[in-house]
Amino acid sequence: MTRQNYKSYLAAISYSFIIGFSFLFIKFTLVSAHPLDTLAHRFTVSMAAAVLILLFFKRTRFSVTWKQIMAILPLAILYPLMFFLFQVFGLNFSSTTEAGIFQAMIPIFTMFLAAGFLGERPNLYRKIGIGLSVCGVILIFVLKGVNIGSASMLGGGLILISAFSSAGYNVFARKLVQNYNVFQMTCVMSAIAFIFFNVFAVGRHMVVGDLNLFFQPFLDLKFTLSILYLGILSSLCTSFLSNYALIELEASQMSLFAHLATLITLAAGAFILGEPLSYYHIIGALLIIGGLIFANLQVKNSSTQKS
């Protein structure tokens, strides 16, 4: 692989680890604040971090036109708006472990969307890799049992919508990164999310009549540290890393790293939050990571043969 390929894989792996732990920190924030407030504060921190980066690196030229903003807007609606909105509300009705499992459906959605919109045709090895990962997810649900009427299914449905939004982002970002600066895209996406979530969060407080409580969650140190993680790493950095990785990696290939994030989420939920982790979670996790490794190793070999 080329040097750029290695950088893209490193960006994708870093993205997976940050996203995997993000469910844990979202859970911490929801203890102290309404979901809309957590999103507003999260992207306020993200926007502030982007501005500080621009001020620190004064040589970084940043300019954007309305035409460029309108081109990036559909992408921002998918991610971060829809992705985080449905994710954070979904976590209100499901455990961190369940959320991570539902999130594992991203590669399936991406594969079909990429085939339809980008004309990407994953080779047999990648299809088998995705299939192994899906088998891992199905195994977990079959052995766990599914109660259609449970609140966790409502949460799972919201997380699935979040996953579909992420799949759409993978596909459309793949096109945009070929024509736009990655940091420029990331800043515009963060700015749109900052405006959207703050307007709705402040609006909700005004309707309820408790606007004075908007910043109260910051009195909780755990909330403050969690928001810093979510705003700087899990919002700004992951947007940049995923945009960067998509310069070289195909949409369906990049989406496979959502499964690595699932494994991190499973581990975080079990060892830090004390959520139950059964033998079928472990078997499913092995199938998921096995599929990820298999698909990407074969992609590597295939590209080597072509060169």
C-alpha positions as a Markdown table, in Angstrom:
| # | Residue | x | y | z |
|---|---|---|---|---|
| 1 | Met | 0.0 | 0.0 | 0.0 |
| 2 | Thr | 1.0 | 3.6 | -0.5 |
| 3 | Arg | 1.9 | 6.0 | 2.3 |
| 4 | Gln | -1.5 | 7.7 | 1.9 |
| 5 | Asn | -3.2 | 4.3 | 2.2 |
| 6 | Tyr | -1.5 | 3.7 | 5.5 |
| 7 | Lys | -2.5 | 7.2 | 6.7 |
| 8 | Ser | -6.1 | 6.5 | 5.7 |
| 9 | Tyr | -6.2 | 3.2 | 7.6 |
| 10 | Leu | -4.6 | 4.9 | 10.7 |
| 11 | Ala | -7.3 | 7.7 | 10.5 |
| 12 | Ala | -10.1 | 5.0 | 10.2 |
| 13 | Ile | -8.7 | 3.1 | 13.2 |
| 14 | Ser | -8.4 | 6.2 | 15.3 |
| 15 | Tyr | -12.0 | 7.2 | 14.3 |
| 16 | Ser | -13.2 | 3.8 | 15.5 |
| 17 | Phe | -11.6 | 4.0 | 18.9 |
| 18 | Ile | -12.9 | 7.5 | 19.6 |
| 19 | Ile | -16.4 | 6.6 | 18.5 |
| 20 | Gly | -16.3 | 3.4 | 20.5 |
| 21 | Phe | -15.8 | 5.2 | 23.7 |
| 22 | Ser | -18.2 | 8.0 | 22.8 |
| 23 | Phe | -21.2 | 5.9 | 23.9 |
| 24 | Leu | -19.7 | 5.7 | 27.4 |
| 25 | Phe | -19.3 | 9.5 | 27.7 |
| 26 | Ile | -22.8 | 10.2 | 26.2 |
| 27 | Lys | -24.2 | 8.0 | 29.0 |
| 28 | Phe | -22.4 | 10.2 | 31.5 |
| 29 | Thr | -23.7 | 13.4 | 30.1 |
| 30 | Leu | -27.3 | 12.2 | 30.0 |
| 31 | Val | -27.3 | 11.8 | 33.8 |
| 32 | Ser | -26.9 | 15.5 | 34.2 |
| 33 | Ala | -28.5 | 17.1 | 31.1 |
| 34 | His | -31.3 | 16.8 | 28.6 |
| 35 | Pro | -30.2 | 15.2 | 25.3 |
| 36 | Leu | -30.6 | 18.4 | 23.3 |
| 37 | Asp | -28.5 | 20.3 | 25.9 |
| 38 | Thr | -25.7 | 17.7 | 25.6 |
| 39 | Leu | -25.7 | 18.1 | 21.8 |
| 40 | Ala | -25.7 | 21.9 | 22.1 |
| 41 | His | -22.8 | 22.0 | 24.6 |
| 42 | Arg | -21.0 | 19.3 | 22.6 |
| 43 | Phe | -20.9 | 21.3 | 19.4 |
| 44 | Thr | -20.2 | 24.6 | 21.2 |
| 45 | Val | -17.0 | 22.9 | 22.4 |
| 46 | Ser | -16.4 | 21.5 | 19.0 |
| 47 | Met | -16.9 | 24.9 | 17.3 |
| 48 | Ala | -14.7 | 26.6 | 19.9 |
| 49 | Ala | -11.9 | 24.0 | 19.3 |
| 50 | Ala | -12.1 | 24.6 | 15.5 |
| 51 | Val | -11.8 | 28.4 | 16.0 |
| 52 | Leu | -8.8 | 28.0 | 18.4 |
| 53 | Ile | -7.1 | 25.7 | 15.8 |
| 54 | Leu | -7.6 | 28.4 | 13.1 |
| 55 | Leu | -6.2 | 31.1 | 15.4 |
| 56 | Phe | -3.3 | 29.0 | 16.5 |
| 57 | Phe | -2.3 | 28.1 | 13.0 |
| 58 | Lys | -2.5 | 31.6 | 11.6 |
| 59 | Arg | -1.1 | 30.5 | 8.3 |
| 60 | Thr | -4.1 | 28.2 | 7.7 |
| 61 | Arg | -6.2 | 30.0 | 5.1 |
| 62 | Phe | -9.9 | 29.5 | 5.6 |
| 63 | Ser | -12.6 | 30.8 | 3.3 |
| 64 | Val | -15.9 | 29.4 | 2.3 |
| 65 | Thr | -18.6 | 30.6 | -0.1 |
| 66 | Trp | -22.4 | 30.2 | 0.1 |
| 67 | Lys | -22.2 | 27.8 | -2.8 |
| 68 | Gln | -19.8 | 25.6 | -0.9 |
| 69 | Ile | -21.9 | 25.8 | 2.3 |
| 70 | Met | -25.0 | 24.7 | 0.3 |
| 71 | Ala | -23.0 | 21.8 | -1.2 |
| 72 | Ile | -21.8 | 20.7 | 2.3 |
| 73 | Leu | -25.3 | 21.2 | 4.0 |
| 74 | Pro | -26.8 | 17.9 | 2.9 |
| 75 | Leu | -23.8 | 16.1 | 4.3 |
| 76 | Ala | -24.0 | 18.0 | 7.6 |
| 77 | Ile | -27.7 | 17.1 | 7.9 |
| 78 | Leu | -26.8 | 13.4 | 7.7 |
| 79 | Tyr | -23.7 | 13.8 | 9.9 |
| 80 | Pro | -23.6 | 15.3 | 12.5 |
| 81 | Leu | -27.2 | 16.4 | 12.8 |
| 82 | Met | -29.3 | 13.2 | 12.2 |
| 83 | Phe | -26.5 | 10.9 | 13.3 |
| 84 | Phe | -26.0 | 12.5 | 16.8 |
| 85 | Leu | -29.6 | 13.5 | 17.3 |
| 86 | Phe | -31.0 | 9.9 | 16.9 |
| 87 | Gln | -27.9 | 8.5 | 18.6 |
| 88 | Val | -28.3 | 10.5 | 21.8 |
| 89 | Phe | -32.1 | 10.0 | 22.1 |
| 90 | Gly | -31.6 | 6.3 | 21.3 |
| 91 | Leu | -29.2 | 6.0 | 24.2 |
| 92 | Asn | -32.0 | 7.2 | 26.5 |
| 93 | Phe | -33.8 | 3.9 | 25.8 |
| 94 | Ser | -31.0 | 1.4 | 25.3 |
| 95 | Ser | -27.8 | 0.3 | 27.0 |
| 96 | Thr | -24.4 | 1.2 | 25.7 |
| 97 | Thr | -23.9 | -2.4 | 24.6 |
| 98 | Glu | -27.2 | -2.6 | 22.6 |
| 99 | Ala | -26.4 | 0.8 | 21.0 |
| 100 | Gly | -23.0 | -0.4 | 19.9 |
| 101 | Ile | -24.6 | -3.6 | 18.4 |
| 102 | Phe | -27.2 | -1.6 | 16.4 |
| 103 | Gln | -24.5 | 0.7 | 15.2 |
| 104 | Ala | -22.8 | -2.3 | 13.6 |
| 105 | Met | -25.4 | -2.3 | 10.8 |
| 106 | Ile | -23.6 | 0.8 | 9.2 |
| 107 | Pro | -21.5 | -1.3 | 6.7 |
| 108 | Ile | -24.6 | -3.1 | 5.4 |
| 109 | Phe | -26.4 | 0.2 | 4.7 |
| 110 | Thr | -23.3 | 1.7 | 3.3 |
| 111 | Met | -22.6 | -1.2 | 0.9 |
| 112 | Phe | -26.1 | -0.8 | -0.7 |
| 113 | Leu | -26.0 | 3.0 | -0.8 |
| 114 | Ala | -22.5 | 3.0 | -2.3 |
| 115 | Ala | -23.5 | 0.5 | -5.0 |
| 116 | Gly | -26.5 | 2.7 | -5.9 |
| 117 | Phe | -25.0 | 6.2 | -5.8 |
| 118 | Leu | -21.3 | 5.6 | -6.3 |
| 119 | Gly | -21.2 | 2.5 | -8.4 |
| 120 | Glu | -18.9 | 0.8 | -5.9 |
| 121 | Arg | -18.9 | -3.0 | -6.2 |
| 122 | Pro | -17.3 | -4.6 | -3.2 |
| 123 | Asn | -15.3 | -7.7 | -4.2 |
| 124 | Leu | -16.2 | -11.2 | -2.9 |
| 125 | Tyr | -13.7 | -11.0 | 0.0 |
| 126 | Arg | -15.2 | -7.8 | 1.4 |
| 127 | Lys | -18.8 | -9.2 | 1.0 |
| 128 | Ile | -17.7 | -12.2 | 3.0 |
| 129 | Gly | -16.1 | -10.0 | 5.6 |
| 130 | Ile | -19.3 | -7.9 | 6.0 |
| 131 | Gly | -21.3 | -11.2 | 6.1 |
| 132 | Leu | -19.2 | -12.5 | 9.0 |
| 133 | Ser | -19.7 | -9.3 | 10.9 |
| 134 | Val | -23.5 | -9.4 | 10.3 |
| 135 | Cys | -23.6 | -13.0 | 11.5 |
| 136 | Gly | -21.9 | -11.8 | 14.7 |
| 137 | Val | -24.6 | -9.2 | 15.2 |
| 138 | Ile | -27.5 | -11.6 | 14.4 |
| 139 | Leu | -26.0 | -14.2 | 16.7 |
| 140 | Ile | -26.0 | -11.8 | 19.6 |
| 141 | Phe | -29.7 | -10.9 | 19.0 |
| 142 | Val | -30.9 | -14.5 | 18.6 |
| 143 | Leu | -29.2 | -15.6 | 21.8 |
| 144 | Lys | -30.1 | -12.5 | 23.7 |
| 145 | Gly | -33.8 | -12.6 | 22.7 |
| 146 | Val | -35.7 | -9.7 | 21.4 |
| 147 | Asn | -38.8 | -8.2 | 23.1 |
| 148 | Ile | -40.6 | -6.1 | 20.4 |
| 149 | Gly | -42.5 | -4.1 | 23.0 |
| 150 | Ser | -39.5 | -3.2 | 25.2 |
| 151 | Ala | -38.1 | 0.3 | 25.5 |
| 152 | Ser | -34.8 | -1.0 | 24.3 |
| 153 | Met | -36.3 | -1.7 | 20.9 |
| 154 | Leu | -37.4 | 1.9 | 20.6 |
| 155 | Gly | -33.8 | 2.9 | 21.5 |
| 156 | Gly | -32.5 | 0.4 | 19.0 |
| 157 | Gly | -34.8 | 1.8 | 16.3 |
| 158 | Leu | -33.4 | 5.3 | 16.9 |
| 159 | Ile | -29.8 | 4.0 | 16.8 |
| 160 | Leu | -30.6 | 2.2 | 13.5 |
| 161 | Ile | -31.7 | 5.5 | 12.0 |
| 162 | Ser | -28.5 | 7.0 | 13.3 |
| 163 | Ala | -26.6 | 4.2 | 11.6 |
| 164 | Phe | -28.4 | 4.8 | 8.3 |
| 165 | Ser | -27.5 | 8.5 | 8.5 |
| 166 | Ser | -23.8 | 7.5 | 9.0 |
| 167 | Ala | -24.0 | 5.2 | 6.0 |
| 168 | Gly | -25.4 | 8.1 | 3.9 |
| 169 | Tyr | -22.6 | 10.3 | 5.1 |
| 170 | Asn | -20.0 | 7.8 | 4.1 |
| 171 | Val | -21.4 | 7.7 | 0.6 |
| 172 | Phe | -21.8 | 11.4 | 0.0 |
| 173 | Ala | -18.6 | 12.4 | 1.8 |
| 174 | Arg | -16.7 | 10.1 | -0.5 |
| 175 | Lys | -17.7 | 12.4 | -3.4 |
| 176 | Leu | -17.2 | 15.7 | -1.6 |
| 177 | Val | -13.7 | 15.0 | -0.3 |
| 178 | Gln | -12.4 | 14.8 | -3.8 |
| 179 | Asn | -13.3 | 18.5 | -4.4 |
| 180 | Tyr | -13.2 | 20.1 | -1.0 |
| 181 | Asn | -10.6 | 20.7 | 1.7 |
| 182 | Val | -11.1 | 18.2 | 4.5 |
| 183 | Phe | -10.6 | 20.8 | 7.3 |
| 184 | Gln | -12.9 | 23.2 | 5.5 |
| 185 | Met | -15.7 | 20.5 | 5.3 |
| 186 | Thr | -15.2 | 19.7 | 9.0 |
| 187 | Cys | -15.5 | 23.3 | 10.1 |
| 188 | Val | -18.6 | 23.9 | 8.1 |
| 189 | Met | -20.2 | 20.7 | 9.4 |
| 190 | Ser | -19.4 | 21.7 | 13.0 |
| 191 | Ala | -20.7 | 25.2 | 12.5 |
| 192 | Ile | -24.1 | 24.0 | 11.2 |
| 193 | Ala | -24.4 | 21.5 | 14.1 |
| 194 | Phe | -23.5 | 24.3 | 16.6 |
| 195 | Ile | -26.2 | 26.6 | 15.3 |
| 196 | Phe | -28.9 | 23.9 | 14.9 |
| 197 | Phe | -28.5 | 22.2 | 18.3 |
| 198 | Asn | -28.1 | 25.5 | 20.3 |
| 199 | Val | -31.2 | 27.0 | 18.7 |
| 200 | Phe | -33.3 | 24.0 | 19.6 |
| 201 | Ala | -31.8 | 23.5 | 23.0 |
| 202 | Val | -32.2 | 27.2 | 24.0 |
| 203 | Gly | -35.7 | 27.2 | 22.4 |
| 204 | Arg | -36.7 | 24.3 | 24.6 |
| 205 | His | -35.5 | 26.0 | 27.7 |
| 206 | Met | -37.4 | 29.2 | 26.8 |
| 207 | Val | -40.6 | 27.2 | 26.3 |
| 208 | Val | -40.2 | 25.4 | 29.6 |
| 209 | Gly | -39.1 | 28.6 | 31.3 |
| 210 | Asp | -35.8 | 27.4 | 32.8 |
| 211 | Leu | -33.2 | 29.1 | 30.6 |
| 212 | Asn | -31.1 | 29.8 | 33.7 |
| 213 | Leu | -30.5 | 26.0 | 34.0 |
| 214 | Phe | -28.9 | 25.7 | 30.5 |
| 215 | Phe | -25.3 | 25.8 | 31.8 |
| 216 | Gln | -26.0 | 24.1 | 35.2 |
| 217 | Pro | -24.7 | 20.7 | 34.1 |
| 218 | Phe | -21.2 | 22.1 | 33.9 |
| 219 | Leu | -21.2 | 22.1 | 37.7 |
| 220 | Asp | -20.7 | 18.4 | 37.4 |
| 221 | Leu | -17.0 | 17.6 | 36.7 |
| 222 | Lys | -17.9 | 14.3 | 35.0 |
| 223 | Phe | -20.3 | 16.1 | 32.7 |
| 224 | Thr | -17.7 | 18.7 | 31.8 |
| 225 | Leu | -14.9 | 16.2 | 31.1 |
| 226 | Ser | -17.4 | 14.1 | 29.0 |
| 227 | Ile | -18.5 | 17.1 | 27.0 |
| 228 | Leu | -14.9 | 18.0 | 26.3 |
| 229 | Tyr | -14.2 | 14.5 | 25.0 |
| 230 | Leu | -17.4 | 14.5 | 22.9 |
| 231 | Gly | -16.9 | 18.0 | 21.6 |
| 232 | Ile | -13.2 | 17.9 | 20.7 |
| 233 | Leu | -12.5 | 14.2 | 20.0 |
| 234 | Ser | -15.8 | 12.6 | 19.2 |
| 235 | Ser | -17.2 | 15.5 | 17.1 |
| 236 | Leu | -14.4 | 17.6 | 15.6 |
| 237 | Cys | -11.7 | 15.0 | 15.4 |
| 238 | Thr | -13.9 | 12.1 | 14.1 |
| 239 | Ser | -15.3 | 14.3 | 11.4 |
| 240 | Phe | -11.9 | 15.2 | 10.2 |
| 241 | Leu | -10.6 | 11.6 | 10.5 |
| 242 | Ser | -13.5 | 10.1 | 8.6 |
| 243 | Asn | -13.3 | 12.8 | 5.9 |
| 244 | Tyr | -9.6 | 12.2 | 5.6 |
| 245 | Ala | -9.9 | 8.4 | 5.4 |
| 246 | Leu | -12.5 | 8.7 | 2.7 |
| 247 | Ile | -10.0 | 10.4 | 0.4 |
| 248 | Glu | -8.5 | 6.9 | -0.2 |
| 249 | Leu | -10.9 | 4.3 | 1.2 |
| 250 | Glu | -14.1 | 3.4 | -0.5 |
| 251 | Ala | -17.3 | 4.2 | 1.4 |
| 252 | Ser | -18.1 | 0.5 | 2.0 |
| 253 | Gln | -14.5 | -0.1 | 3.1 |
| 254 | Met | -14.5 | 2.8 | 5.6 |
| 255 | Ser | -17.9 | 1.8 | 7.0 |
| 256 | Leu | -16.4 | -1.6 | 8.1 |
| 257 | Phe | -14.6 | 0.3 | 10.9 |
| 258 | Ala | -17.9 | 0.9 | 12.6 |
| 259 | His | -17.6 | -2.7 | 13.7 |
| 260 | Leu | -14.3 | -2.0 | 15.4 |
| 261 | Ala | -16.1 | 0.8 | 17.2 |
| 262 | Thr | -18.7 | -1.7 | 18.2 |
| 263 | Leu | -16.1 | -3.8 | 19.9 |
| 264 | Ile | -14.7 | -0.9 | 21.8 |
| 265 | Thr | -18.3 | 0.0 | 22.9 |
| 266 | Leu | -18.9 | -3.5 | 24.1 |
| 267 | Ala | -15.7 | -3.4 | 26.1 |
| 268 | Ala | -16.4 | 0.0 | 27.5 |
| 269 | Gly | -20.0 | -0.9 | 28.5 |
| 270 | Ala | -18.9 | -4.1 | 30.2 |
| 271 | Phe | -15.7 | -3.0 | 32.0 |
| 272 | Ile | -16.5 | 0.6 | 32.9 |
| 273 | Leu | -20.3 | 0.8 | 33.2 |
| 274 | Gly | -20.7 | -2.7 | 34.5 |
| 275 | Glu | -23.2 | -3.6 | 31.8 |
| 276 | Pro | -23.8 | -7.4 | 31.4 |
| 277 | Leu | -21.5 | -9.1 | 28.9 |
| 278 | Ser | -22.4 | -12.7 | 28.1 |
| 279 | Tyr | -20.6 | -15.5 | 26.1 |
| 280 | Tyr | -22.7 | -14.7 | 23.0 |
| 281 | His | -21.4 | -11.1 | 23.1 |
| 282 | Ile | -17.9 | -12.5 | 23.0 |
| 283 | Ile | -18.6 | -14.9 | 20.1 |
| 284 | Gly | -20.4 | -12.2 | 18.2 |
| 285 | Ala | -17.5 | -9.8 | 18.8 |
| 286 | Leu | -15.1 | -12.4 | 17.4 |
| 287 | Leu | -17.1 | -12.8 | 14.2 |
| 288 | Ile | -17.4 | -9.0 | 13.9 |
| 289 | Ile | -13.6 | -8.4 | 14.2 |
| 290 | Gly | -12.8 | -11.5 | 12.1 |
| 291 | Gly | -14.9 | -10.1 | 9.3 |
| 292 | Leu | -13.3 | -6.8 | 9.5 |
| 293 | Ile | -9.8 | -8.2 | 9.4 |
| 294 | Phe | -10.6 | -10.7 | 6.7 |
| 295 | Ala | -12.1 | -8.1 | 4.4 |
| 296 | Asn | -9.3 | -5.5 | 4.8 |
| 297 | Leu | -6.5 | -8.1 | 4.5 |
| 298 | Gln | -8.0 | -9.3 | 1.2 |
| 299 | Val | -8.4 | -5.7 | 0.0 |
| 300 | Lys | -4.8 | -5.1 | 0.8 |
| 301 | Asn | -3.7 | -8.3 | -1.1 |
| 302 | Ser | -5.9 | -7.4 | -4.1 |
| 303 | Ser | -4.4 | -3.9 | -4.4 |
| 304 | Thr | -0.9 | -5.4 | -4.2 |
| 305 | Gln | -1.7 | -7.7 | -7.1 |
| 306 | Lys | -3.0 | -4.9 | -9.2 |
| 307 | Ser | 0.1 | -2.8 | -8.7 |
